[in-house]
Amino acid sequence: MKKNKHGANLFELAEKYHFNVKDIRDFSSNINPFGASKKALDYVKENTVDVVISDVNMPDKTGLEMIREMKELLPDTYYILLSGYQEFDYVKKAMNLSVVDYLVKPVDKVELGNLLEKIALQLQEKVEQSQTLSQELDEEGFANFLAGKDNWWIGLSKEKQGSFTIPYYVLGQDWQIFISDQPLDGIVVTPFVAPYQQSFEKWKINAEKALFYGSVNLEKSESLFAYYEPIYRVIIQGNINQIIEELTLLEKVVLKNTPRVAITKQLFTQFVMDVFHLFEYLQGDNLADVVKKVQEAATFSEMIAFIQEELSRFLSHYRMNENVESVLQLISRDYQKELSLKDISRELFINPVYLGQLIKRETNATFAELLNKQRIKAAQQLLLSSNDSIEDICYKVGYSNVGYFYKVFRKLCGKSPKTYRLQGMTEHTEDE
């Protein structure tokens, strides 16, 4: 017995034109007591579909009626209408509903296949072109793009995916931020909720942290400048072994608190600069190049490994004079007190002029310059980490004259103590 052919077989078309058979839903059975259109409408209420193919004639309602209802739920879906006869009235109504095509049964396989292939190309173009967003979106912009669905997810991937993508260049690498109505494979995939702009900026911070640190606690972030004062005291003593140990300590503190990447790089840049400035007589190294590589580091482990290697190489042939080392230790410990080179030289049983020459040769700075650097460094930390008045800070770090304190601070920092505090508070607020 010859088998009747009912036009195009969608499963054959799927194989030929590379559609996924699993993604095809057939609601054409007349056995359904509620009607094929009811079942199809229930399905699209919970699921997004790209293409709907419907017959004009159905047991419960016409295909045109069903499409009219579906378009309220899925306005961007492609609709194809089938009919056993060609009537202008049906064609006109279909065009009014923006139906992409009206096919007369029996449907020609090639014609339907070409149509589906054309739709597939258009869908791909939508993903590649119209769905690429800018990072400069405000709250209204996000709301306009994300209207229509309550549940959105945001994440990071190397390839474009999801409903929307945003090009993202971070830590020297090209990434794609995707926004999707379902969780996809990627990095830092989290729910994306209103207020969208605020959520977006917070998510970018966490994404950068995840790329830089690896596995970290993204919830905790604290100001670390208060931790740096004792580290600087160790640096200025000039003990190489202790300097390397302090680097390890700073590494552990940073990993525990996971500050923003920019803050971490700032801290370690300061560390490197303090060491280089202390031993600046050791020429042959370009500090600018070292700082540049620290800033360009793509990961925390890469940055730490570079700094450890650079410092070890830089300090490998260094041995500070014992008397100079004693002076640096004294400055670091007692900078708040009234110190003089004459008194220190007497305790060390050495001529003050000769001691001053040794200090200059070893550190490329005078005793007074080293003392001022230590006091101003301590003042910087207090300005950022305390609410003490500038006058109180002046006395706490060892100065007896507020005017002289202002003069030295401006010379070493390029700004007044008040301006330094205000700028530091502003930067801290922005980082949070």
PAFI-324487 format. One record per atom (N, C-alpha, C): residue in three letters; x, y, z. Coordinates in steps of 0.05 Angstrom, whole numbers, plus 5000, padded with zeros to 4 digits. Example, Ala and Ser with C-alpha at 12.3 -4.5 7.8 and 13.67 -1.06 7.14 Angstrom:
2
ALA526448865156/ALA524649105156/ALA526449345156/SER525749555142/SER527349795143/SER525850015157/
This chain:
432
MET501749765000/MET500050005000/MET501850255000/LYS501150434983/LYS502750674980/LYS502150865004/LYS504350965016/LYS504151135039/LYS503451425029/ASN501451535043/ASN500651805036/ASN502752005046/LYS503452205031/LYS505352405039/LYS503852665046/HIS504452765070/HIS503152995080/HIS504953235079/GLY506053285055/GLY507853515052/GLY510553475065/ALA511653685075/ALA514353685087/ALA514453555114/ASN516353385119/ASN516853255145/ASN518953415160/LEU518153535182/LEU519953715197/LEU522453565207/PHE522153315213/PHE524453165223/PHE526553115200/GLU525553075176/GLU527353055153/GLU528653325148/LEU527153535150/LEU528253805146/LEU530353875168/ALA529853785192/ALA531753835213/ALA534453705207/GLU534353465197/GLU536753325190/GLU538253455167/LYS536653545147/LYS537853665123/LYS538953935128/TYR537554105144/TYR538354375148/TYR539554425176/HIS540254215189/HIS541754225214/HIS540254365237/PHE537654315238/PHE536154395262/PHE536154175282/ASN535854235307/ASN535754035328/ASN532953925332/VAL532653665327/VAL530053535329/VAL528853565356/LYS530553565377/LYS529553585405/LYS528253855410/ASP528954055394/ASP527854325398/ASP525254365384/ILE524254155370/ILE521654185355/ILE519454075373/ARG517354235377/ARG515054145392/ARG512654135374/ASP511253905374/ASP508953855357/ASP506353845373/PHE504554025369/PHE502054035384/PHE499653985365/SER500153835343/SER498053815322/SER496053595327/SER496353435348/SER494553205353/SER491753305359/ASN489853195344/ASN487053265349/ASN485853115373/ILE487452945384/ILE486452795408/ILE486352965432/ASN488053175433/ASN488253355456/ASN485453475461/PRO484153415484/PRO481453505489/PRO481253815492/PHE483353945499/PHE483254235502/PHE483954385476/GLY484754235456/GLY485454355431/GLY488454405428/ALA489354385403/ALA492154425398/ALA493154705405/SER491654905400/SER492455185405/SER492755235435/LYS490955115452/LYS491155145481/LYS493755035491/LYS494454805482/LYS496854675491/LYS499354835482/ALA499254935457/ALA501455095447/ALA501755355462/LEU499555485468/LEU499555735483/LEU500655695511/ASP499855485524/ASP500855415551/ASP503955375550/TYR504855255529/TYR507755205526/TYR509355465523/VAL508455655506/VAL509955895501/VAL509856095525/LYS507956055543/LYS507856215567/LYS510256165585/GLU511255925583/GLU513555845600/GLU516155815585/ASN516055815558/ASN518455765542/ASN518655965518/THR521056045513/THR521556215489/THR521956045465/VAL520756105443/VAL521155955418/VAL521856155396/ASP523356055376/ASP524256225354/ASP522256225331/VAL521055995325/VAL519355965301/VAL516755815309/VAL514455905300/VAL511955775304/VAL510755715276/ILE510155465270/ILE508855385245/ILE506055285253/SER504055405241/SER501255335249/SER499555305224/ASP497655115226/ASP495555085205/ASP493455295210/VAL492055375189/VAL489855555192/VAL487555425207/ASN486955175200/ASN484655035212/ASN485554865235/MET484354915259/MET484754745282/MET482154705296/PRO481854495313/PRO479254425325/PRO478054635342/ASP479754795357/ASP478754975377/ASP478755265367/LYS480655345351/LYS480755625341/LYS482555625316/THR482455845300/THR484155855276/THR487055915283/GLY488755855264/GLY491555915268/GLY492056215271/LEU490456375257/LEU490756665259/LEU490056765287/GLU488056655299/GLU487256725326/GLU489456645346/MET490556405342/MET492656315360/MET495156495358/ILE495956565333/ILE498256735329/ILE497857015341/ARG495457115339/ARG494757375350/ARG495257375381/GLU494457165394/GLU494957135423/GLU497857095429/MET499156935413/MET502056875418/MET503757125415/LYS503057295396/LYS504757535391/LYS504857715415/GLU502757705433/GLU502857865457/GLU504957755477/LEU505457495475/LEU507457365492/LEU510257365479/LEU510257315453/LEU512757285438/LEU512757465414/PRO513057725417/PRO512857915394/PRO515057885373/ASP517357775381/ASP519657755363/ASP519957475350/THR518057295356/THR518157035344/THR517257045315/TYR518356855298/TYR517656835270/TYR515256645268/TYR513156725253/TYR510656575250/TYR510256495220/ILE509756235216/ILE509156125189/ILE506356005190/LEU504756065170/LEU501955975169/LEU501655775146/LEU500255555151/LEU499755345131/LEU496755335125/SER496055275101/SER493155235094/SER492855045071/GLY490654905070/GLY490054715048/GLY489054855023/TYR488455115025/TYR487555265001/TYR488455555004/GLN488655684982/GLN489655954981/GLN487456154979/GLU487056314999/GLU485056524999/GLU486356785006/PHE485756994991/PHE486957254994/PHE486357365022/ASP483957315032/ASP483157415058/ASP485057315080/TYR485757055079/TYR487556945098/TYR490357065095/VAL491257095071/VAL493857215066/VAL494057495077/LYS491957655072/LYS491857925082/LYS492057945112/LYS490457775126/LYS490457765155/LYS493157675166/ALA494357485153/ALA496957385161/ALA499157605159/MET498957765137/MET500857985133/MET500458195155/ASN498058245162/ASN497458445184/ASN498658355210/LEU498958095215/LEU500157985239/LEU503157955236/SER504258055214/SER507158025209/SER508057735208/VAL506357555197/VAL507057285192/VAL509157285169/VAL511357145173/VAL513557155154/VAL512857025127/ASP511056825128/ASP510256705102/ASP507656545106/TYR506256515084/TYR503756365082/TYR504156155061/LEU504155895070/LEU504755675052/LEU502255505048/VAL501855425023/VAL499555265015/VAL500354965016/LYS498554805029/LYS499054515030/LYS498254375004/PRO499554154997/PRO501854035011/PRO504354205008/VAL505654245031/VAL507954425032/VAL510354295018/ASP511654455002/ASP514054374988/ASP516454375007/LYS517854145009/LYS520054125028/LYS522254325023/VAL522854364997/VAL525054554991/VAL524254834998/GLU521754914993/GLU520755174999/GLU520855235029/LEU519855035045/LEU519855065074/LEU522755065085/GLY524354895074/GLY527154875083/GLY528655135078/ASN528255255054/ASN529555515048/ASN528555735067/LEU525955725073/LEU524855925091/LEU526055895119/LEU526255655129/LEU527355605156/LEU530355685157/GLU531755625135/GLU534555695134/GLU534856005134/LYS533156145120/LYS533156435120/LYS532656545148/ILE530756425162/ILE530056515189/ILE532456465208/ALA533756235205/ALA536056165221/ALA538356365218/LEU538756455194/LEU540856665189/LEU540156925202/GLN537556995201/GLN536657245213/GLN536957235243/LEU536357005255/LEU536656965284/LEU539656995292/GLN541356885276/GLN544256905281/GLN545157195279/GLU544157345260/GLU544957625257/GLU544057785281/LYS541757715292/LYS540757855316/LYS542657825340/VAL543657575343/VAL545557515364/VAL548157665361/GLU549157675336/GLU551757785330/GLU551758095329/GLN549458215321/GLN549458495316/GLN547758655336/SER545258625335/SER543458795349/SER543558755379/GLN544558535389/GLN544558475417/GLN547158545431/THR548958685418/THR551358785431/THR550959055444/LEU551359065470/LEU550759305486/LEU553359455492/SER553059695503/SER555259855512/SER555359855542/GLN557759885554/GLN558059895583/GLN556960155594/GLU556360355577/GLU555560615587/GLU552560645591/LEU551160425595/LEU548360435599/LEU547560535627/ASP545560715628/ASP544560805654/ASP542260625662/GLU541060675685/GLU538960505695/GLU536660485675/GLU535860705662/GLU533660705643/GLU534460535618/GLY537060555610/GLY537960395587/GLY537760095592/PHE538660015616/PHE538459735623/PHE535559635624/ALA533859805636/ALA531059725639/ALA529759695612/ASN530459865593/ASN529259845566/ASN530059585552/PHE532659515554/PHE533559275541/PHE532559015555/LEU532159025581/LEU531458785596/LEU528458765602/ALA526858945590/ALA524058935595/ALA522858685583/GLY520858585597/GLY519458345587/GLY519958095602/LYS522158085617/LYS522757855634/LYS523757955661/ASP523057795682/ASP523757865709/ASP526357745717/ASN527057515706/ASN529457365715/ASN531657385694/TRP533857505702/TRP536257535685/TRP538657435699/TRP540657345684/TRP543257255695/TRP545457405680/ILE547657455695/ILE549957585683/ILE552457415688/GLY554257415669/GLY556757255672/GLY558857335652/LEU561057205653/LEU563357275636/LEU564257025620/SER564757065595/SER565656845578/SER567456955556/LYS568856775542/LYS570556855520/LYS568956895494/GLU566756755491/GLU565156775467/GLU562456915473/LYS561257025451/LYS558557145454/LYS556456925459/GLN554756975479/GLN552556795484/GLN550456955500/GLY548156825504/GLY545956955518/GLY544357145501/SER542657295514/SER540857485499/SER542357735492/PHE544157825509/PHE545658075504/PHE548658025511/THR550358165497/THR553258145504/THR554458425505/ILE556558465521/ILE557958715524/ILE560958655522/PRO562358765503/PRO565258735501/PRO566558835527/TYR568458685538/TYR569658755563/TYR572658695562/TYR574258915563/TYR577258885563/TYR578158935591/VAL579358725603/VAL580258745631/VAL582758585635/LEU584658705650/LEU587258565657/LEU588658475631/GLY588558635610/GLY589958575586/GLY588658355569/GLN586158285575/GLN584758065561/GLN582058155550/ASP581258035528/ASP578658095516/ASP576657885526/TRP574457975538/TRP572257805547/TRP569557905537/GLN567557745542/GLN564757815535/GLN563057795560/ILE561858015568/ILE559758005589/ILE557157915575/PHE555957705586/PHE553357625575/PHE551157655595/ILE548857725585/ILE546357745601/ILE544357555588/SER543357375604/SER541657165594/SER539257115612/ASP537157005601/ASP534756935617/ASP535056675631/GLN537356545630/GLN537956305644/GLN540956285650/PRO541756145671/PRO544656125678/PRO546155965657/LEU548256085645/LEU549955945626/LEU552655895637/ASP554255735623/ASP557055675632/ASP558755925629/GLY560155995650/GLY561856235649/GLY563156285676/ILE564256525679/ILE565556605704/ILE563756805718/VAL563556775745/VAL561956955762/VAL559156985751/VAL557756765746/VAL555056765736/VAL553156795760/THR551857025761/THR550057095784/THR547457215774/PRO545357215790/PRO542857345782/PRO543357645778/PHE542057755758/PHE542358045751/PHE539658175757/VAL539658345778/VAL537158465787/VAL537358765789/ALA535058895789/ALA534959185793/ALA535759265821/PRO536959495825/PRO537759695805/PRO540059585788/TYR539559575761/TYR541459445743/TYR544159575742/GLN544259845741/GLN546859975738/GLN548559925762/GLN547459935786/GLN548959885810/GLN549859595811/SER548059405804/SER548759125803/SER550959065783/PHE550859215760/PHE552759175739/PHE555559255748/GLU555759495761/GLU558359585771/GLU559559405792/LYS557859315811/LYS558759125831/LYS559658865819/TRP558158765799/TRP558858515786/TRP561558545772/LYS562058765759/LYS564658805745/LYS566958795765/ILE566658915788/ILE568758905809/ILE569358615817/ASN567158465822/ASN567558185829/ASN568658015807/ALA567958075782/ALA568957925759/ALA571957975757/GLU572858225760/GLU575658295758/GLU577158155781/LYS575958145805/LYS577258015827/LYS577557715821/ALA575557595810/ALA575557305804/ALA577757245784/LEU578057405764/LEU580157365744/LEU582957415756/PHE583257605773/PHE585857685784/PHE586757495806/TYR584957455826/TYR585757295850/TYR585356995846/GLY583456915829/GLY582656635828/GLY580456575847/SER580756385864/SER578756315883/SER579056485908/VAL577156675912/VAL577256865934/VAL574556905946/ASN574457025970/ASN572057105983/ASN571257375972/LEU569257385954/LEU568557625941/LEU566857815958/GLU566057715981/GLU564257875998/GLU565758076016/LYS568258016023/LYS569758176042/LYS571658356027/SER571658616034/SER573558806022/SER573959026042/GLU576359066051/GLU577059276071/GLU579359446061/SER579459686073/SER581659866068/SER584259746080/LEU586359746065/LEU588859616074/LEU591059816081/PHE590560066079/PHE592760256083/PHE593660256112/ALA591860196131/ALA592660176159/ALA594659956164/TYR594559746147/TYR596459516150/TYR599259596141/TYR599559806125/TYR602059856112/TYR604060006130/GLU603260156149/GLU605060306166/GLU607260126179/PRO606459906193/PRO608559736205/PRO610359606183/ILE609259556160/ILE610959446138/ILE613059646129/TYR612259896127/TYR614160106119/TYR616360136141/ARG615660106166/ARG617660126187/ARG619759906184/VAL618959676175/VAL620859456171/VAL622559516146/ILE621359626125/ILE622859686101/ILE625059886106/ILE624460096121/ILE626460306125/ILE628760216142/GLN628459996157/GLN630659886173/GLN632859756155/GLY632159696131/GLY634059596111/GLY634859306114/ASN633459156131/ASN634058866134/ASN632758716110/ILE634458606093/ILE633458486068/ILE631658246074/ASN632458076092/ASN630857836099/ASN628057916109/GLN628058126127/GLN625558216137/GLN623758336116/ILE624958476096/ILE623458596074/ILE622058376058/ILE623358166052/ILE622157946038/ILE619957816054/GLU620357796081/GLU618257686098/GLU615757866099/GLU616258126099/GLU614058316099/GLU612458306073/LEU613758246051/LEU612458206025/LEU610557966027/THR611457756039/THR609757516044/THR607357576062/LEU607857736083/LEU605757816101/LEU603657986086/LEU604558176070/LEU602758346055/LEU601058186036/GLU602257986024/GLU600857796006/GLU598557656020/LYS599157556045/LYS597057416060/LYS594757606068/VAL595457846076/VAL593458036085/VAL591658116062/VAL592758156038/VAL591158226015/VAL589357996007/LEU590357746006/LEU588657525999/LEU586357486019/LYS586857546044/LYS584757516064/LYS582557726061/ASN583257966053/ASN581358186050/ASN580258236022/THR581658136002/THR580958155974/THR579958435966/PRO581658635968/PRO580758905959/PRO580558915929/ARG579659145919/ARG579559175890/ARG582359145878/VAL582459055854/VAL584959005841/VAL586759255840/ALA585559485834/ALA587059735832/ALA588359795859/ILE586959755881/ILE588059805908/ILE590359615913/THR590059365907/THR592259165911/THR594759245896/LYS594459315871/LYS596759395854/LYS598059655865/GLN596359835876/GLN597360075888/GLN599060015912/LEU598159835929/LEU599659755953/LEU602359635946/PHE602359445928/PHE604859315921/PHE606759495905/THR605659675890/THR607259885877/THR608660055897/GLN607160135918/GLN608260295940/GLN610560145954/PHE610059885958/PHE612059705971/PHE614659715954/VAL614459665929/VAL616759655911/VAL618259925911/MET616660145909/MET617860405908/MET619360475933/ASP618260395956/ASP619560455982/ASP622260305984/VAL622260055975/VAL624759905975/VAL626860025956/PHE625960095932/PHE627860205912/PHE628860475922/HIS627160635934/HIS628060905943/HIS630060875966/LEU629660675983/LEU631560636005/LEU634260555995/PHE634360395974/PHE636860295963/PHE637360425935/GLU636560675932/GLU636660795906/GLU639560845895/TYR641560825913/TYR644360845904/TYR645060605887/LEU643560385889/LEU644060145872/LEU642960205844/GLN644360335828/GLN643460405801/GLN643360165782/GLY642260205759/GLY642259995739/GLY639459875736/ASP637559945753/ASP634859845751/ASP632960075746/ASN631160045727/ASN629260245720/ASN626660195736/LEU626260365756/LEU623860325773/LEU621260355757/ALA621260525737/ALA618860565721/ALA618060305706/ASP620060155697/ASP619459905683/ASP618259695703/VAL619359695727/VAL618359505747/VAL615459575755/VAL614959825759/VAL612259915766/VAL610259855744/LYS611159895719/LYS609459835695/LYS608659535695/LYS610559365700/LYS610059075699/LYS608158995722/VAL608459125745/VAL606559075767/VAL603759155759/GLN603459385747/GLN600859475738/GLN599659305716/GLU601259185699/GLU600359025677/GLU599758735684/ALA600458655708/ALA600058375716/ALA597158285713/ALA596758055701/ALA594057955696/ALA592857805720/THR594657695737/THR593757535760/THR595357615784/PHE594257565807/PHE595657625832/PHE598157455835/SER598057195829/SER600357025832/SER602657115813/GLU601857195789/GLU603857295769/GLU605257545781/MET603757725792/MET604857975804/MET606757915827/ILE605957745845/ILE607557675868/ILE610157545860/ALA609957355841/ALA612357215832/ALA614357415819/PHE613357605804/PHE615057805792/PHE616457975813/ILE614958075833/ILE616058245853/ILE618158095870/GLN617557855877/GLN619557695892/GLN622157655877/GLU621857585852/GLU624257555835/GLU625757815832/GLU624358035827/GLU625658285823/GLU627058385848/LEU625758365871/LEU627058445896/LEU629458275903/SER629158015900/SER631457835906/SER633857895889/ARG633357945863/ARG635558025845/ARG636658295852/PHE634958485858/PHE635758755865/PHE637458765890/LEU636758605909/LEU638158615935/LEU640258395939/SER640758235919/SER642458005921/SER645358065930/HIS646358295921/HIS649058365927/HIS649358585948/TYR647258625963/TYR647258855981/TYR647858776010/ARG649558936023/ARG650058906051/ARG650359186063/MET648459276080/MET648459536091/MET650459556114/ASN651759786117/ASN653559846139/ASN652059816166/GLU653259686185/GLU651859636210/GLU650959886225/ASN652660096224/ASN652060346237/ASN649660486224/VAL649560476197/VAL647360596182/VAL644760436188/GLU645060176188/GLU642760006195/GLU641560076222/SER643360126241/SER642560196268/SER641060456268/VAL641960656252/VAL640660916250/VAL637860876238/LEU637560716217/LEU634960676204/LEU633060536223/GLN633960346238/GLN632260216258/GLN631360406279/LEU633160586288/LEU632460786308/LEU630360986297/ILE630661066273/ILE628761246260/ILE626061116258/SER625960866249/SER623460726246/SER622060686273/ARG623560646294/ARG622360586320/ARG621660836336/ASP623361046335/ASP623061276352/ASP622661536337/TYR621561526312/TYR621261776296/TYR619561986310/GLN617761896329/GLN616062086343/GLN617662256363/LYS620062166371/LYS621662296391/LYS623462506377/GLU624662676394/GLU626562876384/GLU629262736379/LEU629962696354/LEU632362556347/LEU634362746334/SER636962696339/SER639062856326/SER641362666319/LEU642662726297/LEU644962566289/LEU647162576309/LYS647462806322/LYS649562836342/LYS649162646365/ASP646662636376/ASP646162456398/ASP646462166391/ILE645562096367/ILE645761816358/ILE648661736354/SER650261916342/SER653061846338/SER654561806364/ARG653661956385/ARG654961926411/ARG654361646422/GLU651861546419/GLU651161286428/GLU652661066413/LEU653261116387/LEU654660916371/LEU657660946372/PHE658561146387/PHE661461196390/PHE662761236363/ILE661561426347/ILE662561476321/ILE662361776315/ASN664061886300/ASN664062166293/ASN661562236278/PRO660062446286/PRO657562516272/PRO657862586243/VAL660062716236/VAL660562786208/VAL660962536191/TYR662562346202/TYR663062096188/TYR660561936186/LEU658961936207/LEU656461786207/LEU654561906186/GLY654462166184/GLY652862296164/GLY653662216136/GLN656362196131/GLN657462116105/GLN656661836099/LEU656761656119/LEU656061376115/LEU653061356107/ILE651361506121/ILE648461496115/ILE647961596086/LYS649361806079/LYS648961916052/LYS649861716031/ARG652161586036/ARG653261396017/ARG651461146014/GLU650361056036/GLU648760806036/GLU645860856026/THR644761086032/THR641961126026/THR641361346006/ASN643561495999/ASN643261725981/ASN641361935992/ALA641261956019/ALA639662156032/ALA641062236058/THR640362476068/THR641462556094/THR639862446117/PHE640962476141/PHE639462386165/PHE636762526167/ALA636862786163/ALA634362946165/ALA632362866145/GLU633162806120/GLU631362716099/GLU630062456106/LEU631662266116/LEU630562006124/LEU628562036147/LEU629162206166/LEU627362246188/LEU624762376179/ASN624962576162/ASN622562696151/ASN620862506134/LYS622162336118/LYS620662136103/LYS619061946121/GLN620361856143/GLN618961676161/GLN616661816175/ARG617062066184/ARG614962206197/ARG612562276179/ILE613162356154/ILE611062426135/ILE609562166127/LYS611061946124/LYS609761696117/LYS607761616139/ALA608561646164/ALA606861596187/ALA604461786187/ALA604962036181/ALA602762236180/ALA600762156158/GLN601662066135/GLN599861976114/GLN597961756123/GLN599161566137/GLN597561346147/GLN595461436167/LEU596161616185/LEU594261726205/LEU592061896192/LEU592762046171/LEU590862206157/LEU588662036144/LEU589461796134/LEU587561616121/LEU586061426140/SER587261366162/SER586161156180/SER585061266206/SER585161526211/SER584161636236/SER582661896232/ASN581261986252/ASN579762236252/ASN581262456267/ASP583762406275/ASP585262606289/ASP585562856273/SER585763086287/SER586163336274/SER588963346262/ILE589363516242/ILE591963536229/ILE594063636249/GLU593263806267/GLU595163906288/GLU595963676306/ASP594063516315/ASP594763286332/ASP596563086318/ILE596063036292/ILE597762856277/ILE600562976275/CYS600763236271/CYS603463366270/CYS605063296294/TYR603863326318/TYR605363266343/TYR605862976347/LYS603962806338/LYS604262516342/LYS606662396326/VAL607162516303/VAL609362406287/VAL612062536293/GLY612162716312/GLY614762816321/GLY615463106315/TYR613563256302/TYR614063536296/TYR612963706319/SER614363926325/SER613564116345/SER612464376333/ASN612764406307/ASN611864646293/ASN609964566270/VAL607464656272/VAL605464586252/VAL606164696225/GLY607164946224/GLY607865066199/GLY610064916185/TYR612164826200/TYR614264676188/TYR613264406178/PHE611364286193/PHE610164026185/PHE608764056158/TYR607264276154/TYR605864326129/TYR607864356106/LYS610064506112/LYS612164556092/LYS613464296082/VAL614264116101/VAL615463866095/VAL613463676080/PHE611063666090/PHE608963496078/PHE608463576049/ARG608163836044/ARG607663926017/ARG610063865999/LYS612563886009/LYS614963835994/LYS615063545985/LEU614463356004/LEU614763075998/LEU612262955984/CYS609963075988/CYS607462955977/CYS606263125955/GLY607163365951/GLY606163535930/GLY603463655935/LYS602463625960/LYS599863735968/LYS599763775998/SER597863926007/SER597563976036/SER596363726050/PRO596763706077/PRO595563476091/PRO592563466088/LYS591263706088/LYS588363716085/LYS587463606058/THR588763686037/THR588163596010/THR588663296008/TYR590863206019/TYR591462916018/TYR589362746032/ARG588362846055/ARG586262696069/ARG583662696053/LEU582862926042/LEU580362936027/LEU580462756002/GLN582662755988/GLN582962585964/GLN582962295971/GLY584262225993/GLY584261956003/GLY581561856011/MET579962026024/MET577261946032/MET575461906008/THR575862085987/THR574262055963/THR574861805948/GLU577461735946/GLU578261485932/GLU577161245947/HIS577261245974/HIS576261025990/HIS573260985986/THR571761205985/THR568861195981/THR568261075954/GLU569661155933/GLU569261045906/GLU569860755904/ASP571960665918/ASP572760385918/ASP570660205931/GLU569160315950/GLU567160155963/GLU564560145946/
